[in-house]
Amino acid sequence: MMIQTLDKAMRKAKRLEFNKVAAESFPDVGNVRASQSAAYLGIGLSTLWLFVKQGRIKRPIKYGVRLSVWEAEYIHQLKRE
C-alpha cells in the first residue's frame, strides 16, 4: 500500500514538473501539441479536449490519427483572453 502511494506521488510530481517546463519553454511561433498547449494554459489534457468539443477552442490541425497541433500564436491568444 505504501509503495502505491509513493508511486502515485512520484507520477504527480513528474507531471507537475512537465507542466512547469512546458509552460516556461512554450514557443512563440510554430506548432504545439495538445499536452504542451494544456500545460501552458494551466488546464488538464482532458479539459483541453472538452473545450475543443464544446467549441471554446478551435479544432487542431491533424497530421495523422494521433498527431494534432495548434499554432502557438493561437494558444498565446487564448492565454491572454
C-alpha positions as CSV (number, residue, x, y, z in Angstrom):
1,M,0.0,0.0,0.0
2,M,2.8,2.4,0.9
3,I,4.6,1.7,-2.4
4,Q,1.5,2.5,-4.4
5,T,1.1,5.8,-2.6
6,L,4.8,6.7,-3.3
7,D,4.4,5.7,-6.9
8,K,1.3,7.9,-7.3
9,A,3.1,10.9,-5.6
10,M,6.1,10.5,-7.9
11,R,3.9,10.4,-11.0
12,K,2.1,13.6,-9.8
13,A,5.5,15.3,-9.2
14,K,6.7,14.3,-12.7
15,R,3.5,15.7,-14.2
16,L,3.9,19.0,-12.3
17,E,7.5,19.3,-13.4
18,F,6.5,18.6,-17.1
19,N,3.8,21.3,-16.9
20,K,6.3,23.8,-15.4
21,V,8.9,23.1,-18.1
22,A,6.3,23.1,-20.9
23,A,4.9,26.4,-19.8
24,E,8.3,28.0,-19.4
25,S,9.6,26.8,-22.8
26,F,6.5,27.4,-24.8
27,P,7.4,28.7,-28.3
28,D,6.2,32.0,-29.7
29,V,5.8,30.6,-33.3
30,G,5.3,27.2,-34.8
31,N,3.0,24.3,-33.9
32,V,2.4,22.9,-30.5
33,R,0.9,19.6,-29.4
34,A,-2.1,19.1,-27.1
35,S,0.0,18.3,-24.0
36,Q,2.1,21.4,-24.4
37,S,-0.9,23.6,-25.0
38,A,-2.8,22.2,-22.0
39,A,0.3,22.7,-19.7
40,Y,0.8,26.3,-21.0
41,L,-2.9,27.2,-20.4
42,G,-2.9,25.6,-17.0
43,I,-5.6,23.1,-17.7
44,G,-5.7,19.3,-17.9
45,L,-5.4,17.5,-21.2
46,S,-9.0,16.1,-20.9
47,T,-10.2,19.7,-20.3
48,L,-8.5,20.9,-23.4
49,W,-10.3,18.3,-25.5
50,L,-13.6,19.1,-23.8
51,F,-13.1,22.7,-24.7
52,V,-12.5,21.7,-28.3
53,K,-15.6,19.6,-28.3
54,Q,-17.6,22.5,-26.9
55,G,-16.2,24.9,-29.5
56,R,-14.4,27.1,-26.9
57,I,-11.1,26.2,-28.6
58,K,-10.8,25.7,-32.3
59,R,-10.1,22.3,-33.7
60,P,-6.5,21.4,-34.2
61,I,-4.6,20.7,-37.4
62,K,-4.5,16.9,-37.8
63,Y,-1.3,15.4,-39.2
64,G,-2.5,11.9,-38.6
65,V,-4.6,9.8,-36.4
66,R,-2.5,10.5,-33.3
67,L,-1.0,13.9,-34.1
68,S,-2.9,17.1,-33.5
69,V,-1.3,20.5,-33.3
70,W,-2.3,24.2,-32.9
71,E,-0.5,27.3,-33.9
72,A,1.5,28.7,-30.9
73,E,0.2,32.2,-31.7
74,Y,-3.4,31.0,-31.2
75,I,-2.6,29.4,-27.9
76,H,-0.9,32.6,-26.7
77,Q,-4.1,34.5,-27.8
78,L,-6.2,32.1,-25.7
79,K,-4.0,32.7,-22.6
80,R,-4.4,36.5,-23.0
81,E,-8.2,36.2,-23.1
